[in-house]
């Protein structure tokens, strides 16, 4: 029997069942089509991004007090979070929103309903959420990753990934979120103006990656390994 996990709770906790294994779509890569007069065909400009995916999951359960259970389920699914399935527990999707179809109730109090999970385009691995301290080499088995870098130290620091460098003026600590293109401190202060360079240069490509940081600084990386 397939179990669904969402934000550390499972379908077992709500006594509901996943009817069938959901079909997981592949994200569509974005291209802009450019037509040039006098030239055959169409040029495709790579936008270096992917469309969200929607995962539709059918559930059912039997209960005399089914309205109470439905209310609990909707409260469970109200927030953004992590979605995973028992057949692939070490990987998860990042959910952006959830919608529901109208529940159908039979005379025997069998309730059928479908939840639609709108997710980021990628499948993430749990081991990619681990913090790695001062790595100099990382091997990426999946798609280009957008890691979270945390730098500890004081002063001007150079972070170099695959021979591309971002400079940062660090005051005790700085977090560089490559996916959101945001630099900030532990206390929430935004630090983008204290950096120079391009956030995208800090992505981890598929295959081998080399990493270095100015001597005297400590680096933690959450790699956010992902696939699509």
ABEGO torsion letter per residue (X at the ends): XBBBBBGGBBAAAAGBBBABBBBBBBBBBBBBBBBBBGBBEBBBBBAGBBBBBBBBBBBBBBBABAAAAAAAAAAAAABBEBBBBAABAABBBBBABBBBBBBBBBAAGBBBBBBBBBBBABBBBAAAABBBBGBABBBBABBBBBBBBBBBEBEBBBBBBGGBBBBBBBBGBBBBBAAAGBBBBAAGBBAAAABBEBAAAABBBBEBBBBBBBBGBBBBBBAGBBBX
